[in-house]
């Protein structure tokens, strides 16, 4: 029977269970394989390739085994969402309560937008991840090895085993893994790390030529990790499986926890600003945040899990957490080093589908927001040269900018700043001669501004660092927004 025919015989939406089958790592090729299935359907095998990884000492090998199994659990969200069954079976080792609770948080909040778009109630579907005593006296944690699961082939304790107090530190040199996404945020982090002579390596996952060009422009050492989704997933999607947004940053974070142990880094430094913690809207009594896996809540949960279950001296945090999107834009505008290579256009990073002919499509929410966020801090000719045309002088784009302003609706399901930031940026432009005659700026002044409180539109308060963050001592001075 052909693979297509086998896939066609399984409907994930009618599956009784989603199964975590096994994960393994071939040290000779640096290849990790993550295996899943719906009921008794075909195996879905995802591969991650860590190039030129060296053999590990025993302590690092044990930590890597735990990190790989965390990756197995987190990356499973890409496949689970195709059917969203109510039973989850982990067939390669048991989970402790803390791990099951963390996994439920990742799946529940990470699939919040997906649930909203597909009108699904994840609370009941993920009840198998509830510990005893939560959600009703009859519920028990049902995430456990299958009755038919083979014994674990290694001597390590069950997944989620808490590290003994004072133990769990492994040999990791002072080096930072800095994920590059192709946009302004990670490039600001690069320059911040350079400013304190932090030994950093630019890392990215996948085959994006655009991200590779950005990484090369940084001048840092580079690491490119390859990820290949199970091809059957695309066939399931073609046949009508559930589809939608997943928390990609959560998956990439788990991949980089493995990489940090394999290659020897004691810090993984993302570039998520404080606005990433703001919900997009509320659905069925729950906040829905497109950027949940970039939020402070996810950061707090993953760093605690890594340090208590995998490696006590491996740090995970966001360097830009105290900053607003506008503060990041101001910092980026200080150098033109990346003007011709960076892009935040979401169409550039689709797995399938069309892509813009250059780096910016000019039609998507990310293009709109980045243009608006940079405009107060960058000479107009420079900004127009980056984007190719003036997005704020195109009346057809009014609905897109209205969404950023949260005018008549919620902000887009994209990685964009808060509505207050967009309103403050547009108000600032409306007071500058070189911008005030542009179509959408003039429209803002005539139609939207009279409905706003001008006292809430000041730019400067949004540029002040604020809020909780996890920057360690060696990065502490970078918590302050640039002058």
C-alpha positions as CSV (number, residue, x, y, z in Angstrom):
1,X,0.0,0.0,0.0
2,X,1.3,3.4,-0.9
3,X,2.1,6.0,1.7
4,X,-0.7,8.2,0.4
5,X,-3.2,5.4,0.6
6,X,-2.1,4.6,4.2
7,X,-2.5,8.3,5.1
8,X,-5.9,8.4,3.5
9,X,-7.1,5.6,5.7
10,X,-6.5,7.6,8.9
11,X,-8.5,10.7,9.8
12,X,-6.6,12.5,12.6
13,X,-9.9,14.3,13.6
14,X,-11.5,10.9,14.4
15,X,-8.4,9.5,16.2
16,X,-8.9,8.2,19.7
17,X,-5.3,8.9,20.8
18,X,-2.2,10.8,19.8
19,X,0.9,8.7,20.5
20,X,4.5,9.8,21.3
21,X,6.3,6.6,20.1
22,X,10.0,7.2,20.6
23,X,12.9,9.6,20.0
24,X,16.5,8.7,19.3
25,X,19.7,10.3,18.3
26,X,22.4,9.1,15.9
27,X,25.7,10.6,17.1
28,X,27.6,9.7,13.9
29,X,25.3,11.9,11.8
30,X,24.0,14.3,14.4
31,X,20.5,13.3,13.5
32,X,17.6,13.2,16.0
33,X,14.4,11.4,15.1
34,X,11.1,12.2,16.7
35,X,8.3,9.6,16.2
36,X,4.6,10.0,16.5
37,X,1.3,8.4,15.4
38,X,-2.5,8.7,15.6
39,X,-4.0,5.5,16.9
40,X,-2.5,2.6,14.8
41,X,-1.8,4.9,11.8
42,X,1.6,5.3,10.1
43,X,4.6,6.7,11.9
44,X,5.2,10.4,11.6
45,X,8.9,10.9,11.8
46,X,10.4,14.4,12.2
47,X,14.2,14.8,11.8
48,X,16.5,17.4,13.3
49,X,20.1,17.5,12.1
50,X,22.8,19.0,14.4
51,X,25.9,19.5,12.1
52,X,29.3,18.4,13.3
53,X,28.2,17.6,16.8
54,X,30.9,15.9,19.0
55,X,30.6,13.0,21.3
56,X,29.4,13.9,24.8
57,X,30.8,13.1,28.2
58,X,28.5,11.0,30.4
59,X,27.0,14.0,32.4
60,X,26.3,15.9,29.2
61,X,24.9,12.8,27.5
62,X,22.4,12.3,30.3
63,X,21.3,15.9,30.1
64,X,21.0,15.7,26.3
65,X,18.8,12.6,26.7
66,X,16.4,14.5,28.9
67,X,16.6,17.6,26.5
68,X,15.8,15.3,23.5
69,X,12.8,13.9,25.2
70,X,11.6,17.4,26.1
71,X,12.0,18.3,22.4
72,X,10.0,15.2,21.5
73,X,7.1,16.3,23.7
74,X,7.1,19.9,22.6
75,X,7.6,19.3,18.9
76,X,4.6,16.9,19.0
77,X,2.3,19.9,18.9
78,X,2.8,20.2,15.2
79,X,1.2,16.8,14.7
80,X,-1.2,16.7,17.6
81,X,-3.1,19.7,16.2
82,X,-4.0,17.7,13.1
83,X,-6.6,15.8,15.1
84,X,-6.6,17.1,18.7
85,X,-7.7,13.8,20.2
86,X,-8.6,13.6,23.9
87,X,-6.1,10.8,24.7
88,X,-2.3,11.4,24.8
89,X,-0.1,8.4,25.2
90,X,3.6,8.7,25.9
91,X,5.1,5.3,25.1
92,X,8.7,5.9,25.9
93,X,8.8,6.7,29.6
94,X,6.6,8.2,32.2
95,X,6.1,11.9,33.1
96,X,6.2,13.5,36.5
97,X,3.5,15.9,37.5
98,X,5.6,19.0,36.8
99,X,6.4,17.9,33.3
100,X,2.8,17.1,32.5
101,X,1.7,20.4,33.8
102,X,4.3,22.3,31.8
103,X,3.3,20.3,28.7
104,X,-0.3,21.2,29.2
105,X,0.6,24.9,29.4
106,X,2.5,24.7,26.1
107,X,-0.3,22.9,24.3
108,X,-3.2,24.8,25.8
109,X,-1.8,28.3,25.4
110,X,0.4,27.6,22.4
111,X,-2.7,26.3,20.5
112,X,-4.9,29.1,21.8
113,X,-5.1,30.9,18.4
114,X,-5.6,27.6,16.7
115,X,-8.5,26.7,19.0
116,X,-10.1,30.1,18.4
117,X,-9.8,29.8,14.6
118,X,-11.2,26.3,14.6
119,X,-13.8,26.9,17.4
120,X,-12.4,24.1,19.6
121,X,-12.5,23.7,23.4
122,X,-9.0,22.6,24.4
123,X,-9.7,22.3,28.1
124,X,-11.5,19.0,27.7
125,X,-9.3,17.7,24.9
126,X,-6.2,18.3,27.1
127,X,-7.8,17.0,30.3
128,X,-5.4,14.0,30.1
129,X,-2.7,16.4,31.0
130,X,-4.4,17.5,34.2
131,X,-2.9,16.3,37.5
132,X,-5.1,14.6,40.1
133,X,-7.4,17.0,41.9
134,X,-7.6,19.6,39.1
135,X,-10.7,19.9,37.0
136,X,-12.8,17.5,39.0
137,X,-12.2,14.7,41.5
138,X,-12.6,11.9,39.0
139,X,-9.8,13.2,36.7
140,X,-6.4,11.6,36.9
141,X,-3.3,12.2,34.9
142,X,-3.6,9.9,31.9
143,X,-0.3,10.8,30.3
144,X,1.6,7.6,30.9
145,X,3.4,4.8,29.1
146,X,1.2,2.6,27.0
147,X,0.5,-0.8,28.5
148,X,2.4,-2.2,25.5
149,X,5.3,0.2,25.7
150,X,8.8,-1.4,25.4
151,X,11.1,-0.8,28.4
152,X,13.3,2.2,28.1
153,X,16.6,1.2,26.5
154,X,18.8,3.4,28.7
155,X,19.5,3.7,32.4
156,X,18.4,7.3,32.8
157,X,15.5,8.0,35.2
158,X,11.9,8.5,33.9
159,X,11.5,11.7,31.9
160,X,10.8,14.7,34.1
161,X,12.9,13.3,37.0
162,X,13.8,16.3,39.2
163,X,17.5,17.0,39.7
164,X,18.6,16.5,43.3
165,X,19.1,19.8,45.2
166,X,22.5,21.2,44.4
167,X,23.1,18.8,41.6
168,X,22.5,19.0,37.8
169,X,25.3,21.3,36.8
170,X,27.2,20.1,33.7
171,X,30.3,21.3,32.0
172,X,29.1,24.2,29.8
173,X,31.5,27.0,28.9
174,X,30.5,30.7,28.9
175,X,29.1,31.0,25.4
176,X,25.8,32.3,24.1
177,X,23.5,30.8,21.5
178,X,21.7,33.7,19.8
179,X,18.8,32.7,17.5
180,X,18.5,34.8,14.4
181,X,15.1,35.2,12.8
182,X,15.9,37.6,10.0
183,X,14.1,40.5,11.6
184,X,15.1,43.6,13.6
185,X,14.8,42.2,17.1
186,X,17.5,39.5,17.0
187,X,19.9,41.9,15.1
188,X,19.5,44.4,18.0
189,X,20.5,41.6,20.4
190,X,23.5,40.8,18.2
191,X,24.7,44.4,18.5
192,X,24.0,44.4,22.3
193,X,26.1,41.2,22.8
194,X,28.9,42.8,20.8
195,X,28.8,45.9,23.0
196,X,29.7,43.8,26.0
197,X,32.1,41.4,24.2
198,X,29.8,38.5,24.9
199,X,31.0,35.4,23.0
200,X,27.9,34.6,20.9
201,X,27.1,32.4,18.0
202,X,24.3,33.2,15.5
203,X,22.0,30.2,15.2
204,X,19.0,29.5,13.0
205,X,16.8,26.5,12.2
206,X,15.8,25.6,8.7
207,X,16.8,26.6,5.2
208,X,15.9,30.3,4.9
209,X,18.4,32.0,2.6
210,X,17.2,35.3,4.0
211,X,18.1,34.3,7.6
212,X,21.4,32.9,6.5
213,X,22.3,36.3,4.9
214,X,21.4,38.1,8.1
215,X,23.5,35.7,10.2
216,X,26.4,36.2,7.9
217,X,26.1,40.0,8.1
218,X,26.4,39.8,11.9
219,X,30.0,38.7,11.6
220,X,29.4,36.2,14.4
221,X,30.3,32.5,14.3
222,X,27.3,30.7,12.7
223,X,25.3,27.5,13.4
224,X,22.6,26.2,11.1
225,X,20.4,23.4,12.4
226,X,18.2,21.6,9.9
227,X,14.6,20.5,10.7
228,X,12.4,18.4,8.5
229,X,8.8,17.9,9.3
230,X,7.2,14.5,8.7
231,X,5.9,14.7,5.1
232,X,2.7,12.9,6.0
233,X,1.6,16.0,7.9
234,X,1.3,17.9,4.7
235,X,-0.8,15.1,3.2
236,X,-3.0,15.1,6.3
237,X,-3.5,18.8,5.8
238,X,-4.3,18.3,2.2
239,X,-7.0,15.8,3.1
240,X,-8.7,18.2,5.6
241,X,-7.0,17.7,8.9
242,X,-7.1,20.6,11.4
243,X,-4.5,23.2,10.7
244,X,-3.5,26.5,12.1
245,X,-1.0,28.4,14.2
246,X,1.4,26.6,16.4
247,X,4.0,27.9,18.9
248,X,7.1,27.7,16.7
249,X,9.3,29.5,19.2
250,X,8.5,26.8,21.8
251,X,9.7,24.2,19.4
252,X,12.8,26.2,18.4
253,X,13.6,26.8,22.0
254,X,13.5,23.0,22.8
255,X,15.8,22.4,19.7
256,X,18.3,25.0,21.1
257,X,18.3,23.4,24.5
258,X,19.5,20.2,22.8
259,X,22.0,22.3,20.8
260,X,23.4,24.1,23.8
261,X,24.2,20.8,25.5
262,X,25.6,19.2,22.4
263,X,27.9,22.1,21.4
264,X,28.6,23.6,24.9
265,X,26.8,26.8,25.5
266,X,25.6,28.0,28.9
267,X,23.0,30.5,27.7
268,X,20.3,30.6,25.1
269,X,19.3,34.3,24.4
270,X,16.1,35.0,22.5
271,X,15.0,38.5,21.5
272,X,11.4,38.8,22.7
273,X,10.2,42.2,23.9
274,X,7.6,42.8,26.7
275,X,4.7,43.3,24.3
276,X,4.9,39.7,23.3
277,X,3.2,38.9,26.6
278,X,0.1,40.8,25.7
279,X,-3.0,38.8,24.6
280,X,-4.5,39.4,21.2
281,X,-8.0,38.8,22.4
282,X,-10.1,36.8,24.8
283,X,-11.9,33.6,23.7
284,X,-14.2,31.5,25.9
285,X,-12.9,33.2,29.0
286,X,-9.3,32.6,28.2
287,X,-6.7,35.1,26.8
288,X,-5.4,34.2,23.3
289,X,-1.9,35.3,22.5
290,X,-0.5,34.7,19.1
291,X,3.0,35.2,20.6
292,X,2.5,33.1,23.7
293,X,5.7,31.1,23.2
294,X,7.5,34.4,23.1
295,X,5.8,35.6,26.3
296,X,7.3,36.0,29.8
297,X,5.0,33.1,31.0
298,X,6.6,30.7,28.5
299,X,10.1,32.0,29.2
300,X,9.5,31.5,33.0
301,X,8.2,28.0,32.5
302,X,10.8,26.7,30.2
303,X,13.8,28.2,32.1
304,X,12.5,26.6,35.3
305,X,12.0,23.3,33.6
306,X,15.4,23.3,32.0
307,X,17.2,24.2,35.2
308,X,15.3,21.7,37.4
309,X,15.0,18.8,35.0
310,X,17.9,19.0,32.5
311,X,20.9,21.2,33.3
312,X,20.9,23.5,36.3
313,X,23.5,25.8,34.8
314,X,21.9,26.3,31.4
315,X,20.2,29.7,31.2
316,X,17.3,30.6,28.9
317,X,16.0,34.1,28.7
318,X,15.1,37.0,26.4
319,X,17.6,39.8,26.2
320,X,14.9,42.4,25.1
321,X,12.2,41.5,27.6
322,X,12.3,44.9,29.4
323,X,11.9,46.8,26.1
324,X,8.9,47.8,24.0
325,X,8.7,47.1,20.3
326,X,9.3,50.8,19.8
327,X,12.4,50.8,21.9
328,X,13.7,47.9,19.8
329,X,12.9,49.8,16.6
330,X,14.8,52.9,18.0
331,X,17.9,50.7,18.7
332,X,17.7,49.1,15.3
333,X,17.6,52.5,13.6
334,X,20.9,53.5,15.0
335,X,22.8,51.5,12.4
336,X,22.1,50.9,8.7
337,X,24.3,47.8,8.7
338,X,21.4,45.4,8.2
339,X,19.1,47.6,6.0
340,X,19.6,45.5,2.8
341,X,19.4,42.0,4.4
342,X,16.8,42.0,7.2
343,X,13.1,41.3,6.8
344,X,10.1,40.6,9.1
345,X,7.6,40.0,6.3
346,X,5.7,36.9,7.3
347,X,5.3,35.8,3.8
348,X,9.1,35.2,3.6
349,X,8.9,32.5,6.2
350,X,6.0,30.3,5.0
351,X,6.9,26.7,4.6
352,X,4.7,26.5,1.5
353,X,3.0,29.2,-0.7
354,X,4.0,32.3,-2.4
355,X,6.8,34.7,-1.3
356,X,7.4,38.3,-2.1
357,X,9.7,39.1,-5.0
358,X,11.9,41.1,-2.6
359,X,12.2,41.1,1.2
360,X,9.0,43.0,1.9
361,X,5.5,42.2,0.5
362,X,4.0,45.5,1.9
363,X,0.6,43.8,2.4
364,X,1.0,41.8,5.6
365,X,0.6,43.0,9.2
366,X,4.4,42.5,9.9
367,X,5.3,44.8,7.0
368,X,2.8,47.4,8.2
369,X,4.0,47.3,11.8
370,X,7.7,47.3,11.2
371,X,7.3,50.3,8.8
372,X,5.2,52.1,11.4
373,X,7.6,51.3,14.3
374,X,10.7,52.4,12.5
375,X,9.2,55.6,11.0
376,X,9.6,57.8,14.1
377,X,13.3,56.9,14.5
378,X,14.6,56.7,10.9
379,X,14.9,59.3,8.1
380,X,12.1,58.9,5.7
381,X,14.2,58.4,2.6
382,X,16.1,55.5,4.4
383,X,12.8,53.8,5.4
384,X,11.3,54.1,1.9
385,X,14.5,52.7,0.4
386,X,14.1,49.6,2.7
387,X,10.5,48.9,1.8
388,X,10.5,50.2,-1.8
389,X,7.5,52.5,-1.3
390,X,5.6,54.5,1.3
391,X,3.1,52.2,3.0
392,X,1.5,55.1,4.9
393,X,0.6,56.8,1.6
394,X,-1.4,53.9,0.3
395,X,-5.1,54.3,1.1
396,X,-5.8,50.6,0.3
397,X,-3.8,49.6,3.4
398,X,-6.1,51.4,5.8
399,X,-7.7,48.2,7.2
400,X,-4.3,46.8,8.0
401,X,-3.1,49.8,9.9
402,X,-6.5,50.1,11.6
403,X,-6.0,46.6,13.0
404,X,-2.6,47.7,14.4
405,X,-4.2,50.6,16.1
406,X,-7.0,48.3,17.4
407,X,-9.4,50.7,15.8
408,X,-12.8,48.8,15.5
409,X,-11.3,45.5,16.3
410,X,-8.4,43.5,17.9
411,X,-4.8,43.6,16.7
412,X,-3.8,41.0,14.1
413,X,-2.8,37.5,14.9
414,X,0.9,38.3,14.2
415,X,4.0,39.2,16.1
416,X,3.3,42.9,16.3
417,X,3.4,45.5,19.1
418,X,0.5,46.6,21.3
419,X,-2.1,49.0,19.9
420,X,-0.9,51.8,22.2
421,X,2.5,51.6,20.5
422,X,1.1,51.9,17.1
423,X,-1.2,54.8,18.1
424,X,1.8,56.6,19.7
425,X,3.9,56.1,16.6
426,X,1.3,57.3,14.2
427,X,0.5,60.3,16.4
428,X,4.2,61.2,16.5
429,X,4.3,61.1,12.7
430,X,1.2,63.2,12.5
431,X,3.2,66.0,14.1
432,X,6.0,65.9,11.6
433,X,5.9,67.9,8.3
434,X,7.4,65.1,6.2
435,X,4.7,62.6,7.2
436,X,1.5,64.5,8.0
437,X,0.3,64.8,4.3
438,X,0.6,61.1,3.7
439,X,-2.9,59.5,3.1
440,X,-3.1,57.3,6.2
441,X,-1.5,59.8,8.5
442,X,-4.0,62.4,7.3
443,X,-6.8,59.9,7.8
444,X,-5.6,59.2,11.3
445,X,-5.7,62.9,12.2
446,X,-9.1,63.5,10.7
447,X,-11.0,60.3,11.6
448,X,-9.3,58.5,14.5
449,X,-7.3,61.0,16.6
450,X,-10.5,62.9,17.7
451,X,-11.6,59.7,19.4
452,X,-8.4,59.3,21.4
453,X,-7.0,60.8,24.5
454,X,-3.8,62.7,23.4
455,X,-2.3,62.2,26.9
456,X,-2.1,58.4,26.1
457,X,-0.2,59.0,22.9
458,X,3.1,60.1,24.2
459,X,6.1,58.2,22.7
460,X,8.7,58.7,25.4
461,X,7.1,56.7,28.2
462,X,6.9,53.7,25.9
463,X,10.7,53.8,25.4
464,X,11.5,53.3,29.1
465,X,12.5,49.7,30.2
466,X,9.9,48.1,32.5
467,X,8.6,44.9,33.8
468,X,10.0,41.6,35.0
469,X,12.9,40.0,33.2
470,X,15.5,37.2,33.7
471,X,18.7,38.8,32.5
472,X,21.6,37.3,34.5
473,X,24.4,39.4,35.9
474,X,26.6,39.4,32.9
475,X,23.8,40.9,30.8
476,X,22.2,43.1,33.5
477,X,23.4,46.5,32.1
478,X,21.6,45.7,28.8
479,X,18.2,45.9,30.5
480,X,18.2,49.6,30.0
481,X,16.7,50.9,26.7
482,X,19.3,52.7,24.5
483,X,19.5,56.5,24.8
